[in-house]
Amino acid sequence: MNLSYFIAKRISREQKEGFSSTINVIAIVTIAIGLGAAIISFLIMQGFQATIKNKIYGFSSHLLVTKVTLNNSMEEAPFYFNTDLYNHPEKFPIIHHLQEYAHKAGLIKTEEEVLGVMFKGVGQSFDYNRFKENMVEGRFINLADSGYSREVVLSKFIADKLKINTGDELIVHFFQNPPRTRKLKVVGLYETNLSEYFDSKIIIGDIRLISRMNEWADSVAGGLQIYIDFNKFERTALFSSYFHDNYEAIWNSELSGGDKVMETLRLPFNYDFETAAMDEAQDIISESMDYDLYIEQTSYTYQQVFEWLGLVSRQVTILLVVILIVVCVNIISVMLILVMERTQMVGMLKAMGAKDKLVRSVFIYSGVNLIMKGLFFGNLLGLGACYLLDKFQLIKLNPHDYYMSYVPVGWSWSSIVFLNLLVFALVTLVLLVPTRIISRISPIKAIRFD
């Protein structure tokens, strides 16, 4: 049996009572609270980010294909979407779904209110399953095989402002020369709570209504929405490609040597799988498109939202750093106390010929034992709290401020494992600091130590 491990076990048995026991409990509680807080923070952050992203992607997809134009209008330039990309998506395994769309500016006028809106036309290829979680009342429009539907779906925000209910009819004045109007029936209401981008301006209807008014030919649309199948990407290869490309860019830059090292160390923390996958998909799809078509990521269109989500991630990372510092300082203090309390034992072991390495191993084993207990209770605390938050939606939020009605939890087992490994590795490494004092202890003085 390993001698240092054997001694560490005997020490732990003797420390079940008294001052040492209290110190051990403090160390375990500190690690448990630190890890639990980190798990709760990361899972809530990921749930928050995933909820916002799913709302945006459900409304606008991952990638958008439009025609290149110098026009700054909100309405897209039309193009024939019956391309090889649309007709044979099986040639692109990374694509999960494609659908055409178009926008047309209009005005809704009632007896009391006048509101400018953007009519979003969708076709029969529209993926309702991605959108249905946004529906709060009524149903989605029926897209007939022939003609065009006069049904529309409004946002709850617009419906409340114009005092319109499901089943009511409204008249939309479309901006064109000459102006045209259409009487449409409201069959459903949606709500994303992203009022600035969707709810305050967009109503959803049949794209063939826009085609009829614009006198477009068949198979013409304003753009294509592309949904990516992230399961088709090799995660290891994607990360390797990301790291290699950015590593070369950093070391070929004009940064100083220290800055290059710091930027290189930040690469794993700046990596986002979904962003890397969409970058890869954008490159693959753009190679098959005509020169007059342009493909961009939805995250660029709503850049402010994604930058805000990145800021949230940065704040949680800062919180993790603070937690780790507190845990490390606490474990150093605990180990120093344990070493001082066992000074006579250290002197006796040295007098019997034990080397500093063996004596240090005794305390490292004791520290690792505390860390493992702290990790166990930390996981119990963090995962238990997240389960209750997710199951019973305990913390309610104002959806108009937070874009959701309760605190979400994003279950990411890779993040949980990463946090456990990070806490274990860092705190174990920190154990080396207080145990260095052992090499300075004189056996003669230690034996006489009272």
VMD Tcl script that draws the C-alpha trace (Angstrom):
set ca {
  {0.00 0.00 0.00}
  {1.13 3.57 -0.66}
  {2.58 4.81 2.65}
  {1.57 8.46 2.23}
  {-1.97 7.40 1.28}
  {-2.14 5.10 4.33}
  {-1.05 7.92 6.67}
  {-3.53 10.33 5.05}
  {-6.38 7.87 5.72}
  {-5.36 7.51 9.36}
  {-5.26 11.29 9.73}
  {-8.74 11.66 8.23}
  {-10.12 9.15 10.75}
  {-8.62 11.07 13.65}
  {-9.97 14.40 12.36}
  {-13.64 13.52 12.74}
  {-13.82 15.54 15.94}
  {-12.33 18.78 17.20}
  {-10.87 21.80 15.47}
  {-9.53 19.89 12.46}
  {-12.99 18.52 11.78}
  {-14.42 22.04 11.68}
  {-11.69 23.18 9.29}
  {-12.37 20.21 7.00}
  {-16.09 20.99 6.96}
  {-15.35 24.61 6.03}
  {-13.14 23.46 3.14}
  {-15.78 21.03 1.85}
  {-18.57 23.59 2.15}
  {-16.50 26.24 0.34}
  {-15.74 23.92 -2.58}
  {-19.35 22.69 -2.68}
  {-20.83 26.20 -2.73}
  {-18.28 27.36 -5.29}
  {-18.90 24.48 -7.69}
  {-22.66 24.62 -7.11}
  {-22.75 28.35 -7.88}
  {-20.63 27.81 -11.01}
  {-22.92 25.03 -12.29}
  {-26.06 27.07 -11.63}
  {-24.58 30.15 -13.30}
  {-23.38 28.32 -16.40}
  {-26.54 26.26 -16.92}
  {-28.81 29.29 -16.48}
  {-26.59 31.31 -18.84}
  {-26.71 28.57 -21.47}
  {-30.46 28.19 -21.04}
  {-30.88 31.95 -21.42}
  {-28.69 32.06 -24.52}
  {-30.36 29.01 -26.08}
  {-33.85 30.46 -25.50}
  {-32.98 33.76 -27.21}
  {-31.15 32.04 -30.08}
  {-34.00 29.58 -30.67}
  {-36.48 32.46 -30.87}
  {-34.32 34.24 -33.46}
  {-33.47 31.11 -35.44}
  {-37.07 29.91 -35.31}
  {-38.15 33.17 -36.89}
  {-35.23 33.81 -39.26}
  {-33.23 30.54 -39.63}
  {-29.45 30.14 -39.37}
  {-28.44 31.40 -42.83}
  {-30.14 33.81 -45.24}
  {-29.71 33.85 -49.02}
  {-30.65 37.07 -50.82}
  {-29.85 38.76 -54.10}
  {-27.02 41.25 -54.17}
  {-28.43 44.77 -54.48}
  {-27.41 48.34 -53.68}
  {-30.94 49.16 -52.60}
  {-31.35 49.91 -48.89}
  {-35.04 49.04 -48.88}
  {-36.44 46.58 -46.34}
  {-37.87 44.64 -49.29}
  {-35.55 42.16 -50.95}
  {-34.71 42.06 -54.67}
  {-36.51 39.06 -56.21}
  {-34.70 36.05 -57.67}
  {-35.55 32.55 -58.89}
  {-35.10 30.22 -55.95}
  {-35.53 27.01 -57.96}
  {-31.79 26.47 -57.87}
  {-29.85 23.27 -57.37}
  {-29.56 24.22 -53.71}
  {-33.35 24.37 -53.32}
  {-34.33 21.44 -55.54}
  {-31.62 19.03 -54.40}
  {-30.81 19.72 -50.75}
  {-29.66 16.12 -50.40}
  {-26.44 17.22 -52.08}
  {-25.79 19.29 -48.95}
  {-26.09 16.96 -45.93}
  {-25.39 19.86 -43.57}
  {-28.72 21.47 -44.56}
  {-31.70 20.42 -42.48}
  {-34.37 22.56 -44.16}
  {-34.85 25.36 -46.72}
  {-37.79 27.70 -47.18}
  {-38.52 30.74 -49.32}
  {-39.75 34.07 -47.98}
  {-40.33 37.70 -48.95}
  {-41.09 40.98 -47.21}
  {-43.35 43.86 -48.19}
  {-43.92 47.08 -46.29}
  {-47.45 48.08 -45.39}
  {-49.71 50.08 -43.15}
  {-52.54 48.89 -40.90}
  {-55.16 51.52 -40.22}
  {-57.98 51.20 -37.71}
  {-60.44 53.75 -36.35}
  {-58.08 54.63 -33.49}
  {-54.55 53.64 -34.57}
  {-52.23 53.66 -37.57}
  {-49.27 51.27 -37.54}
  {-46.54 50.58 -40.05}
  {-45.79 46.87 -40.46}
  {-43.67 44.50 -42.49}
  {-45.63 41.70 -44.15}
  {-43.54 38.52 -44.18}
  {-44.69 36.08 -46.82}
  {-43.99 32.37 -46.35}
  {-44.64 29.41 -48.62}
  {-45.74 25.81 -48.24}
  {-42.19 24.85 -47.36}
  {-42.44 26.87 -44.16}
  {-41.35 24.78 -41.15}
  {-44.14 25.38 -38.68}
  {-42.64 23.02 -36.08}
  {-39.85 25.52 -35.41}
  {-42.31 28.38 -35.10}
  {-45.20 26.81 -33.18}
  {-43.71 27.47 -29.73}
  {-44.22 31.19 -30.47}
  {-47.96 30.77 -31.10}
  {-50.03 31.97 -28.15}
  {-53.52 32.07 -29.62}
  {-55.42 30.70 -32.63}
  {-53.70 28.80 -35.43}
  {-51.26 29.31 -38.25}
  {-52.40 30.33 -41.75}
  {-53.68 27.71 -44.18}
  {-51.59 27.70 -47.35}
  {-53.83 26.41 -50.15}
  {-52.46 24.56 -53.18}
  {-53.80 27.21 -55.55}
  {-54.41 30.93 -55.29}
  {-53.24 32.70 -52.18}
  {-54.41 32.79 -48.60}
  {-55.93 35.95 -47.12}
  {-55.16 34.80 -43.59}
  {-52.48 36.40 -41.43}
  {-50.85 35.87 -38.08}
  {-50.18 38.98 -35.99}
  {-47.97 39.42 -32.98}
  {-49.73 39.82 -29.66}
  {-47.98 43.20 -29.37}
  {-49.60 44.50 -32.58}
  {-52.96 42.94 -31.75}
  {-53.04 44.62 -28.33}
  {-51.97 47.96 -29.75}
  {-54.59 47.91 -32.51}
  {-57.20 46.19 -30.29}
  {-57.60 43.33 -32.75}
  {-58.65 39.82 -31.77}
  {-58.38 36.45 -33.47}
  {-61.11 36.16 -36.11}
  {-61.20 39.90 -36.86}
  {-60.58 41.33 -40.30}
  {-58.20 44.17 -41.06}
  {-57.16 46.18 -44.09}
  {-53.47 46.41 -44.96}
  {-52.30 49.22 -47.25}
  {-49.18 48.09 -49.13}
  {-46.59 50.62 -50.27}
  {-46.11 50.48 -54.04}
  {-47.03 52.40 -57.14}
  {-49.97 52.41 -57.38}
  {-50.75 51.63 -53.70}
  {-52.80 48.50 -53.08}
  {-54.92 47.30 -50.20}
  {-55.97 43.83 -49.07}
  {-58.58 42.76 -46.54}
  {-57.06 39.99 -44.44}
  {-58.35 37.82 -41.64}
  {-56.44 37.36 -38.37}
  {-56.35 33.64 -37.52}
  {-53.63 33.56 -34.87}
  {-51.29 35.49 -32.61}
  {-47.62 34.89 -31.96}
  {-45.26 36.24 -29.30}
  {-41.46 36.09 -29.20}
  {-41.07 39.02 -26.75}
  {-38.33 40.29 -29.08}
  {-40.47 43.34 -29.79}
  {-37.68 45.47 -31.20}
  {-36.96 42.94 -33.95}
  {-40.14 40.96 -34.60}
  {-43.25 41.57 -32.51}
  {-43.55 45.31 -33.08}
  {-43.40 45.16 -36.87}
  {-43.85 41.76 -38.53}
  {-47.10 40.06 -39.57}
  {-47.00 36.70 -41.33}
  {-48.99 35.71 -44.40}
  {-48.85 33.96 -47.76}
  {-45.88 34.74 -50.01}
  {-48.14 34.34 -53.06}
  {-50.01 37.47 -51.99}
  {-46.75 39.40 -52.38}
  {-46.03 37.64 -55.68}
  {-49.45 38.66 -57.02}
  {-49.05 42.32 -56.07}
  {-45.45 42.50 -57.32}
  {-46.34 40.55 -60.48}
  {-43.61 38.03 -59.84}
  {-43.35 34.83 -61.85}
  {-43.59 31.43 -60.19}
  {-40.56 30.26 -58.20}
  {-39.55 33.83 -57.38}
  {-38.95 35.00 -53.80}
  {-37.11 37.63 -51.86}
  {-34.80 35.15 -50.14}
  {-34.15 31.68 -48.79}
  {-33.92 30.68 -45.16}
  {-31.53 27.81 -44.44}
  {-31.57 25.70 -41.28}
  {-28.36 23.86 -40.47}
  {-28.14 20.31 -39.11}
  {-25.42 20.66 -36.48}
  {-25.26 16.89 -36.00}
  {-23.60 16.58 -39.41}
  {-20.46 18.36 -38.25}
  {-17.46 16.62 -36.74}
  {-16.86 18.55 -33.52}
  {-13.20 17.59 -33.11}
  {-12.30 18.45 -36.70}
  {-14.23 21.71 -36.49}
  {-12.41 22.81 -33.35}
  {-9.06 21.76 -34.82}
  {-9.72 23.82 -37.94}
  {-10.85 26.80 -35.86}
  {-7.78 26.65 -33.61}
  {-5.36 26.19 -36.51}
  {-6.76 29.11 -38.55}
  {-6.89 31.51 -35.62}
  {-3.51 30.40 -34.30}
  {-1.87 31.22 -37.63}
  {-3.70 34.55 -37.83}
  {-2.50 35.52 -34.33}
  {1.13 34.58 -34.84}
  {1.26 36.21 -38.28}
  {-0.11 39.45 -36.84}
  {1.89 42.43 -35.58}
  {1.02 41.80 -31.92}
  {3.78 41.60 -29.34}
  {4.95 38.20 -28.12}
  {3.05 38.47 -24.83}
  {-0.17 39.50 -26.55}
  {0.16 36.61 -29.00}
  {0.47 34.15 -26.11}
  {-2.56 35.65 -24.31}
  {-4.69 35.61 -27.47}
  {-3.70 31.99 -28.11}
  {-4.71 31.02 -24.56}
  {-8.09 32.71 -25.06}
  {-8.90 30.70 -28.21}
  {-10.52 27.69 -26.44}
  {-12.68 30.02 -24.32}
  {-13.77 32.08 -27.35}
  {-14.76 28.97 -29.33}
  {-18.46 28.49 -30.04}
  {-19.46 25.30 -31.85}
  {-22.59 26.71 -33.49}
  {-20.77 29.75 -34.83}
  {-17.93 27.62 -36.19}
  {-20.43 25.23 -37.81}
  {-22.31 28.09 -39.48}
  {-19.04 29.57 -40.74}
  {-18.21 26.21 -42.29}
  {-21.71 25.83 -43.76}
  {-21.59 29.35 -45.18}
  {-18.34 28.56 -47.00}
  {-19.66 25.26 -48.37}
  {-23.00 26.64 -49.59}
  {-21.57 29.85 -51.07}
  {-19.39 27.81 -53.44}
  {-22.52 26.42 -55.16}
  {-24.43 29.71 -55.47}
  {-24.62 32.12 -58.40}
  {-22.42 35.18 -58.30}
  {-25.39 37.53 -57.82}
  {-26.59 35.82 -54.64}
  {-25.36 36.62 -51.16}
  {-25.37 34.40 -48.07}
  {-25.05 35.69 -44.51}
  {-25.56 34.42 -41.00}
  {-28.60 35.53 -39.05}
  {-26.27 36.40 -36.18}
  {-24.88 39.22 -38.35}
  {-28.36 40.57 -39.04}
  {-29.14 40.66 -35.31}
  {-25.59 41.43 -34.24}
  {-26.59 43.54 -31.24}
  {-28.49 40.63 -29.66}
  {-25.62 38.20 -30.13}
  {-23.07 40.70 -28.80}
  {-25.29 41.13 -25.75}
  {-25.39 37.35 -25.27}
  {-21.60 37.32 -25.53}
  {-21.46 39.98 -22.82}
  {-23.61 37.76 -20.57}
  {-21.18 34.90 -21.17}
  {-18.25 37.14 -20.26}
  {-19.89 38.16 -16.99}
  {-20.48 34.53 -16.02}
  {-16.83 33.78 -16.83}
  {-15.75 36.62 -14.53}
  {-17.99 35.15 -11.81}
  {-16.32 31.76 -12.30}
  {-12.88 33.34 -11.90}
  {-13.96 35.03 -8.64}
  {-15.39 31.74 -7.34}
  {-12.16 29.88 -8.17}
  {-10.05 32.52 -6.44}
  {-12.17 32.29 -3.28}
  {-12.04 28.48 -3.30}
  {-8.27 28.43 -3.88}
  {-7.55 30.96 -1.11}
  {-9.75 28.98 1.26}
  {-8.10 25.64 0.50}
  {-4.64 27.20 0.96}
  {-5.68 28.51 4.37}
  {-7.12 25.14 5.36}
  {-4.01 23.23 4.30}
  {-1.73 25.66 6.13}
  {-3.73 25.10 9.31}
  {-3.60 21.31 8.88}
  {0.16 21.40 8.28}
  {0.75 23.58 11.35}
  {-1.46 21.32 13.45}
  {0.54 18.27 12.35}
  {3.97 19.84 12.76}
  {5.06 17.23 15.29}
  {4.00 14.42 12.94}
  {5.96 16.06 10.11}
  {9.05 16.28 12.32}
  {8.68 12.67 13.44}
  {8.39 11.42 9.83}
  {11.43 13.44 8.79}
  {13.40 12.17 11.78}
  {12.58 8.61 10.68}
  {14.03 9.31 7.23}
  {10.93 10.34 5.27}
  {11.68 12.72 2.41}
  {9.82 15.98 1.85}
  {8.06 14.47 -1.17}
  {6.49 11.69 0.92}
  {5.38 14.06 3.68}
  {3.90 16.50 1.16}
  {2.03 13.62 -0.49}
  {0.31 12.90 2.83}
  {-1.24 16.35 2.91}
  {-1.96 16.36 -0.81}
  {-3.92 13.12 -0.41}
  {-5.81 14.69 2.49}
  {-6.54 17.77 0.38}
  {-7.71 15.71 -2.60}
  {-10.04 13.82 -0.26}
  {-11.59 17.14 0.80}
  {-11.85 18.25 -2.83}
  {-13.66 15.07 -3.87}
  {-16.18 15.46 -1.06}
  {-16.66 19.11 -2.00}
  {-17.23 18.18 -5.66}
  {-19.81 15.58 -4.67}
  {-21.85 17.97 -2.58}
  {-21.29 20.78 -5.10}
  {-22.79 18.69 -7.90}
  {-25.64 17.71 -5.61}
  {-26.31 21.37 -4.82}
  {-25.91 22.73 -8.37}
  {-27.76 20.00 -10.27}
  {-30.48 19.79 -7.61}
  {-31.14 23.54 -7.77}
  {-31.15 23.51 -11.58}
  {-33.55 20.57 -11.64}
  {-36.00 22.40 -9.38}
  {-35.70 25.59 -11.46}
  {-36.28 23.68 -14.69}
  {-39.03 21.38 -13.42}
  {-41.16 23.87 -11.50}
  {-40.10 27.18 -13.13}
  {-39.62 28.66 -9.66}
  {-38.23 32.07 -10.69}
  {-40.58 34.10 -12.87}
  {-39.36 36.89 -15.14}
  {-40.93 39.84 -16.91}
  {-40.95 38.65 -20.56}
  {-40.86 42.20 -21.91}
  {-37.54 42.82 -20.15}
  {-35.93 39.37 -20.30}
  {-37.62 37.92 -23.44}
  {-38.84 34.91 -21.43}
  {-41.32 34.31 -18.63}
  {-39.12 32.23 -16.29}
  {-35.46 31.41 -15.67}
  {-34.46 28.68 -18.15}
  {-31.88 25.94 -17.63}
  {-29.71 24.66 -20.47}
  {-28.63 21.13 -19.63}
  {-25.08 20.86 -20.97}
  {-23.31 17.85 -19.52}
  {-20.07 18.84 -21.24}
  {-20.11 22.13 -19.29}
  {-20.79 20.26 -16.03}
  {-17.88 17.89 -16.65}
  {-15.66 20.83 -17.66}
  {-16.45 22.73 -14.45}
  {-15.77 19.66 -12.31}
  {-12.44 19.02 -14.02}
  {-11.48 22.70 -13.83}
  {-12.21 22.97 -10.10}
  {-10.51 19.65 -9.35}
  {-7.37 20.39 -11.41}
  {-6.94 23.97 -10.21}
  {-7.57 23.33 -6.52}
  {-5.34 20.22 -6.59}
  {-2.59 22.31 -8.18}
  {-3.05 24.95 -5.49}
  {-2.40 22.28 -2.83}
  {1.25 22.39 -3.83}
  {1.58 25.94 -2.48}
  {0.88 25.39 1.26}
  {2.63 22.01 1.34}
  {5.91 23.67 0.30}
  {6.23 24.86 3.90}
  {7.00 21.26 4.86}
  {10.48 21.50 3.32}
  {11.29 24.33 5.74}
  {10.29 22.43 8.89}
  {13.27 21.28 10.98}
  {12.76 17.81 12.51}
  {14.37 18.78 15.85}
  {12.29 21.92 16.29}
  {9.12 20.18 15.08}
  {9.40 17.34 17.59}
  {9.69 19.89 20.38}
  {6.79 21.91 18.90}
  {3.94 22.41 21.35}
}
mol new
graphics top color blue
foreach p $ca { graphics top sphere $p radius 0.5 }
foreach p [lrange $ca 0 end-1] q [lrange $ca 1 end] { graphics top cylinder $p $q radius 0.2 }
display resetview
